[in-house]
Amino acid sequence: MKVIFIQNVPNLGNFGEIKEVADGYARNFLIPKKYVLPYNEKNFKYVGQIKKNLEIKYTREQDYINEIKHKLEKSSITVLVNVGKNNKIYGSVTKEDIAEAIEQQVGYKISKHNIKLEHPIKEIGVFSVDVILSSKMFPEISTVVHTKIWVVGKEKENE
């Protein structure tokens, strides 16, 4: 039976490919699992339209990630922390703090899991942090942005 793949199937075929497979394999496994459609002109046009829509979405995702990348590269992220005597930080600056600062100052929500810290930040200063920007829809679109984080202290008021 001639089929057209609507999903990538390892060791068998990729999206949009047309292949000849055993009739029983197609009817009993591939079609019920929605991996393929029987090949005909209507299904071929349908898959072509899906492919065109995916290409448009892919381009939009790429543009969106590049937009975030450029904004992060141009921005200076400041994290305000409480300090005591001798500018000693209470606790440390976490991935959550950095993600929150990026959202507030740049306007993009970044998951804390996409922020890479070599070690916790426990002092005031300027630090380089890697932010991994990736697409949920297209995992192959990803980029690493090296961002400068300014950790600035404010005196904690004595209670």
SETOR-755926 format. One record per residue (C-alpha): x, y, z; residue in one letter. Coordinates in Angstrom, 2 decimals. Layout:
{site {X Y Z} a} ...
END
This chain:
{site {0.00 0.00 0.00} m} {site {1.28 3.45 -0.84} k} {site {1.19 5.81 2.17} v} {site {2.22 9.35 3.03} i} {site {3.81 9.97 6.43} f} {site {2.23 12.58 8.69} i} {site {4.74 11.97 11.51} q} {site {8.39 11.04 11.66} n} {site {8.70 7.29 12.29} v} {site {12.26 6.16 13.17} p} {site {13.79 3.74 10.69} n} {site {10.72 3.98 8.43} l} {site {9.98 7.46 7.13} g} {site {9.79 11.19 7.81} n} {site {6.95 13.66 7.60} f} {site {5.79 14.18 4.01} g} {site {7.55 11.10 2.58} e} {site {5.65 8.76 0.31} i} {site {6.51 5.07 0.65} k} {site {5.23 1.66 -0.22} e} {site {4.56 -0.54 2.86} v} {site {2.82 -3.86 3.45} a} {site {-0.97 -3.55 3.36} d} {site {-1.50 -5.21 6.75} g} {site {1.22 -3.12 8.41} y} {site {-0.39 0.06 7.11} a} {site {-3.99 -0.91 7.98} r} {site {-3.29 -2.52 11.36} n} {site {-0.52 -0.35 12.76} f} {site {0.53 2.81 10.87} l} {site {-2.93 4.21 10.06} i} {site {-4.53 3.52 13.49} p} {site {-1.52 5.11 15.23} k} {site {-1.94 8.13 12.89} k} {site {1.60 7.85 11.55} y} {site {0.46 7.76 7.90} v} {site {-2.45 8.42 5.59} l} {site {-3.27 6.33 2.55} p} {site {-1.72 8.02 -0.47} y} {site {-4.18 9.81 -2.73} n} {site {-4.39 13.28 -4.26} e} {site {-6.57 14.69 -1.45} k} {site {-4.20 13.48 1.31} n} {site {-1.17 14.65 -0.67} f} {site {-2.59 18.21 -0.87} k} {site {-3.57 18.05 2.82} y} {site {-0.02 17.09 3.90} v} {site {1.39 19.77 1.58} g} {site {-0.75 22.39 3.32} q} {site {0.36 21.14 6.76} i} {site {3.98 21.33 5.61} k} {site {3.52 24.92 4.41} k} {site {1.90 25.92 7.73} n} {site {4.72 24.28 9.70} l} {site {7.32 26.19 7.67} e} {site {5.53 29.47 8.47} i} {site {5.39 28.58 12.19} k} {site {9.06 27.55 12.11} y} {site {10.06 30.92 10.62} t} {site {7.96 32.80 13.19} r} {site {9.53 30.84 16.07} e} {site {13.00 31.54 14.72} q} {site {12.23 35.26 14.40} d} {site {10.77 35.38 17.91} y} {site {13.84 33.70 19.46} i} {site {16.16 36.04 17.53} n} {site {14.15 39.02 18.79} e} {site {14.53 37.87 22.41} i} {site {18.23 37.19 21.82} k} {site {18.88 40.71 20.51} h} {site {16.94 42.30 23.38} k} {site {18.85 40.25 25.97} l} {site {22.20 41.09 24.37} e} {site {21.42 44.81 24.44} k} {site {19.94 44.80 27.95} s} {site {21.69 45.12 31.25} s} {site {19.89 42.99 33.83} i} {site {20.06 44.25 37.41} t} {site {19.22 42.06 40.39} v} {site {18.66 43.99 43.60} l} {site {19.56 42.06 46.76} v} {site {19.58 42.82 50.47} n} {site {23.04 43.24 51.96} v} {site {24.33 43.63 55.47} g} {site {27.57 45.04 56.79} k} {site {30.55 44.93 54.40} n} {site {28.13 44.39 51.47} n} {site {27.55 40.74 52.47} k} {site {24.53 39.26 50.63} i} {site {21.80 37.53 52.60} y} {site {21.48 34.15 50.86} g} {site {22.35 34.05 47.15} s} {site {21.04 35.09 43.76} v} {site {19.15 32.13 42.28} t} {site {18.02 31.19 38.79} k} {site {14.51 32.21 39.82} e} {site {15.73 35.70 40.78} d} {site {17.45 36.08 37.42} i} {site {14.42 34.80 35.48} a} {site {12.17 37.22 37.37} e} {site {14.55 40.14 36.68} a} {site {14.64 39.29 32.96} i} {site {10.84 39.16 32.83} e} {site {10.48 42.51 34.63} q} {site {13.26 44.37 32.81} q} {site {13.18 42.88 29.30} v} {site {9.57 41.73 29.13} g} {site {10.09 38.08 28.19} y} {site {9.28 35.13 30.41} k} {site {12.28 32.80 30.60} i} {site {12.11 29.50 32.48} s} {site {14.54 29.13 35.36} k} {site {15.60 25.84 33.74} h} {site {16.94 27.78 30.75} n} {site {19.35 29.80 32.89} i} {site {22.77 28.26 33.43} k} {site {24.78 29.28 36.48} l} {site {28.17 27.70 37.13} e} {site {27.82 28.40 40.84} h} {site {25.43 30.39 43.05} p} {site {26.03 34.14 43.08} i} {site {26.83 35.14 46.66} k} {site {28.41 38.55 46.22} e} {site {27.80 41.91 44.62} i} {site {29.28 42.44 41.15} g} {site {28.89 41.75 37.45} v} {site {28.45 38.16 36.34} f} {site {28.09 36.43 32.98} s} {site {25.09 34.12 32.77} v} {site {24.08 31.87 29.88} d} {site {20.42 31.92 28.89} v} {site {19.29 29.13 26.59} i} {site {16.47 30.23 24.32} l} {site {14.62 27.36 22.70} s} {site {11.33 26.59 21.06} s} {site {8.91 24.09 22.55} k} {site {7.40 23.44 19.14} m} {site {10.72 23.13 17.28} f} {site {13.45 21.89 19.67} p} {site {16.11 22.27 16.99} e} {site {15.71 26.07 17.20} i} {site {17.83 27.02 20.15} s} {site {20.49 29.56 20.90} t} {site {22.61 30.49 23.89} v} {site {22.80 34.14 24.91} v} {site {25.61 35.35 27.18} h} {site {24.01 37.96 29.43} t} {site {25.62 40.26 31.97} k} {site {23.89 40.30 35.34} i} {site {24.56 43.22 37.68} w} {site {24.04 42.23 41.31} v} {site {23.45 45.42 43.27} v} {site {23.01 45.59 47.03} g} {site {20.68 47.66 49.15} k} {site {21.11 47.99 52.89} e} {site {18.62 45.97 54.83} k} {site {16.86 48.08 57.41} e} {site {17.30 46.93 61.00} n} {site {14.05 45.98 62.62} e} 
END
